[in-house]
Amino acid sequence: MSTCTPQPPLGLAELGASMYELVAELYPICRSITGDGVRQTLAVIQRHTPLTIHEVPSGTRVFDWTVPKEWNIRDAFIARTTGERLIDFKSSSLHVVNYSVAVKKRVSRDELLAHVHTLPEHPEWIPYRTSYYEESWGFCLSHKDSLNLTDDEYDVCIDASLEPGALTYGEAFLRGATSDEVLFTCHVCHPSLANDNLSGIAVLTFLARHLATRVRHYSYRFLFIPATIGAITWLARNEQRVNDIKHGLVVAGVGNAAPTTYKRSRRGNADIDRAVAHVLKHAGNDYDILDFFPYGYDERQFCSPGFDLPVGCLMRTPYSRYPEYHTSADNLEFVQPGALAGSLALCMSVVDVLEHNQTYRSRNPKCEPQLGRRGLYRTVGGRRDARVDELAVLWVLNLSDGTHTLLDIAEASQMAFHTIRNAAEALRAAHLLERCP
């Protein structure tokens, strides 16, 4: 377990700038589903929030999968026979097909082009490609650069290793008043992709740091894991504790300038689905909500039928629905500090709903109690929103029968959760409500 220096709370603009700085620091690192790039990334995160680092050996069986060999890369290039490098891994970690096996030889132009990936529709961009479970090699380059490969022969080199090692992931656990957990998870396996990878890492790193300073009803678990195999590995190693997970979010692609998209859990109407939908509805911005489908990020693992956990996915533009997705155009210009800040604020608001979604029972259920002599009209009557607050008080009094949560009341009344919560707190202070166990 590492330690980090406590940080004072910052305004959202400052938080957005700090998260962007974290994205920029992590951007050059070549990450994959295993290897030192993941370890370097987790070491940077540890400066902001404590993490426990787990190493799962290659060859470990995890349900129907096996933890793969560990991949590390040191250098790679395509060069003319004179030694002039035309494509250099050191200029972009996307230049090599992720998980390429080692190669060092002279090849014909035709053989080289058979191992080259480009995007003709975006001739300036470098694609991101992987070969995790098939031993092969390849290069990714802009289509423009590929047109310059006119020599008869080239020297190619990928100085990489693929050998028994471990899959690495990071985990932060914040204990609350109850053992019931809220799960937040993001993937840490992509190389230089700022939105589809680093934005989720940044938002969850700062969310964990924020929650560490708060009084918590729920316990919170943060997972920084490789996509797919990381989630499968964690679930296989923690099958006995998954019933503690009462709410969960996969967070990815939350840094670009687009409306928020939420993908519901497999259950469709879990509390996390309702909480996110409620926050989005009252945030005043455009948004979209999708029903669950078994493709995408790691929500499909947590929502597999053998687990069926209440885990949704928070994004901006969904994966593969923006042209920059899995290309070099998903760079530091594509993400924005304001978008990162807005995504963090949204997560905080969802946590606020989950934390305070209590169930109350009226202590004066027979007709409305006299609010004036308890000072409640003075509490809510002197502001511009007095009518809304007074109505919130009446909604809470009427539906606090021991069966409706505050979120139920907020949905029924079409009011924002914080308005209903404030009314409940005022009524409880006046001894008109009691909290149900």
Summary of the structure (lengths in Angstrom):
residues: 437
radius of gyration: 25.4
end to end distance: 34.6
largest distance: 93.2
contacts: 1486
relative contact order: 0.13
helix: 35%
strand: 24%
